[in-house]
Amino acid sequence: MQTSVAMTDIGRRRKVNQDYVYASDGPVGNLPNLYIVADGMGGHKAGDLASSYGVRMVVEAVERCADVRPALILQKAVRYANYQLLQKSRESEDYYGMGTTLVALSICGYEALAVNIGDSRLYEVSQEGIRQISEDHSLVAELVRKGELSPYEARNHPDKNIITRALGIQEEAEIDLFPFHVDRGNRYLLCSDGLSNMVEDTELCRLIQEEGNIYDVSCRLILEANRNGGMDNIAVVLVEIE
């Protein structure tokens, strides 16, 4: 069994919150639960619409899907959302070019599945420490994987916010699936780059491992991101395996 908390914050520099979160500890269609973070991109009117609409389309597709295999449910849902978001972007010049990152998680017993497109992240925090489960689809992340940049250089790179994949940009959404095992007592963090860019992984780990309920922990994560500058919107979904 798991419990969750979902929250967003506009940060200290932005006038519009383009992050969107969703969390259901109970069944959504044939999935036993569902957690999502999306970080929209586009103009003043488009980014917040892209993230909220993209998440709503994923949830709608999951609710309607007759398949029982989590991998196929999530794949179909994200592809459906990509198609719908692409159509929405063509309705108005204000929406042209809008898109969103998306990271989603579903847990069944001790097995879990995540789907990712863009640079919003999924972390696992256990007694052993923190590990990033998802892989960023960004320019600097690709350079790190090729060995052309160190993780430290990537964190401070001027192009670190350039993403290479997003929902609603191309006809076909290129997504990654991550199946993994979960353990009792672990906490799973889905977040936008407004958190991961502002708070080092080691500090994320320390804050999430601290005693306290996950609501208080989530508030402390947002507070720390804002203390460090709050350069972007902040999205947090924190899931605890009980």
N, C-alpha and C positions, 0 to 999 in steps of 0.2 A: 504494500500500500504506500501511497505517496501523497504529500500535501504540497501546495504551491502558493506563491505570491507573485503577482504581476504588477508592475508600476512603471510609469515613465515620468521624466522631468524635462522641462524645456532647456535646462542649462542656463548659463549666465550670458551667452553671447547671441543666441538666436531669437528671432521674433515669432517664429512658427515652430511648433513641434511636429516634425515629420516622422517620428518614431511611433510604432503601434505595437501593442502586445495583446496576446490572447492566452488564456489558461483555463483548462477544464480538467479537473481531477476525475470526473466521471466520463462515461462513454460518449463519444462523438461518432455517430454512425457505427461502423464495425471496429473502430479503434477504442481501446479501453480508456484512453485519455489523450489529451493533445495540448501541446505548449508551443507558442510561436512568438518570435520577435521579427519585426520588419523595420527597415530603415529606408524611408523614401528619398528619392532624388528627383530634382526637376525644379521648376520655377516656384514662385511664391504659392501659387494655387495647386501645383501639380504634385509636389513631394508628399504632402500629408494625405492627399487623395490616393496616391499610388500605394502607400503602405497600408492604409485602412482598407481600401478596396481589394488589394491583393490578398490580404489575410481573410477578408470576408468570403472571397471566392474559393480559397483553399478550404475553409470550414464548410462552405456550402457543398463543395464537391465531395468532401469526406462523408458528409451526412447522407449524400445520395448514392455513394458508391456501393455496389452489391458485392464486390470482392471482399474476401476475408483475410487476404494476405497483406500485412502492413506495408511491405515494400511497394506493392502494386497500388495500394490505396493512396499512399503519399505521392508516388510518381504521377499517377493520374490526376491527383488533386492539384499538384503544382503546375502541371502542364495545362490543365484547364484554367487555372488562375492566370497563367502567362498569356493564354489566348484572349481571355476576357479583358485583361489589363491592356493588351495591345490594341484591342478594338476600342476600348475607352479612350486611349490616347489619341485616337483618330477623330474623336467627336468634336474637338475644339483645338484651336491654335494654342490656347493656354496650357493644354495637356500634352502637347507634342514633346516627345523625348522623355516623358516621365517613366520612371521605373522604381524598383525597390529591391533591396536585399531581402532575404528570408532565410531564417533557420528555424526548423521545427523538430519537435521531439515527441515520441510516444513510447510508453513503457508498458510491457506486459510481463508481470512477474519479475524475474531477474534478467530478462532480455529487453533490450531497448533498440530503437531505430531512430536515427536522425537524418534529416535532409537539409541540404545547404546550397544556397546560391548567393554569391556576394561575399562580404566580409563581416557580417554579423556572426557571432561566435557561440559555440557550445563548449563549456568547460566541465570537467569532472573534478570535484574536490573531495578527497578522502583523507584518512589519517596519514597517508604516505605523501600527500602534497597535492599539487594541481597539475592537470594536463589538459591541453586543448584537444578536443575530439574532432571538431570540424577543421577544415582547411580553408584559409582565406583565398578567395578568387580576386586577387589584386596584383597590380604590377610589381610591387616590392616583394610580395610573398612569392611570386614566381622567380624573382631574382634570388631570393634566399634559397629556394629549392634547387636552383641551378648552381648554387655556391658562389654567386657573383656579389652577394651582400651578406653581411653578418646580421643576426637578429637585432643586435644593437643599432647597426647602421640603418636597418629597415625601420626601426621605431622612430628614428629622427629624420627620415628621408623626406624631402619636400614633396614627393609624389606619392606618399603613403596612402592618400585617400582616393587614388585612381583605381577603380575596380574594373575587372576584366569580364565579369558576368553579372547580370542582374535580371530580375523578373520583369517582363513587359517590354523588353528592348528588341529582342529578335523573335522570329517566327517560332523557333524551337528553343525551349529552355534547356540549357545544359546544366544538369544538377548532379550533386554527389550524394550518395547514400552511405551512412555509417552505422552498421550494426555493431552493438557492443553489449557487454555484460554489466549489470549494475549490482551493487552490494548494499546491504542494509547500513544505514547511517551516513551514506554518501549524500552529497548535495550536488545538484547539477544547475549550472548557471547558463542561461541564454541571455545574450546581451548585444547591444549595438556598439559600434566603434566609439560612440560617445562615452562609454565606460572604459573599454579596453585600451583606448588611446590615452586616457587620462589617469588610469591606475595600473601600475605594473602588476604582472601576474603574481609575483611573490606577495604583494600587498593585498591583491584580491583573495589569495589563499588565506592569508592571516585573518582578514575580516570575516570570511565565510566560515572559517574554523572556530571563530569565537563563540563562546556560550551565548545562548539567546535564541529566541524564535526567529523564523526566517523572515517575518515581517520587519523586525528590528534590524536584522542583518541587511536586508534589501535597502532600508532607509540609510544605513551607514555607508553602503556602497555608493549610493547617489550623492550623499553628503561629501564623501571623499572625492568623487569626480568633480564636484563643484568647487571644493577647496583647492583642487589642483588646476583650476582655470575654467572648468565647465564650458569648453570651447564648442561643444555640440550638444544636441539632444541626447538624453540618456534613457535607455530602455533596459529593464531588468525583469527576467522571469527566473525565480529561484525555486527549485524543486527538491524536496527532501524525501529520501527513501526511509520509511519508518520501519 
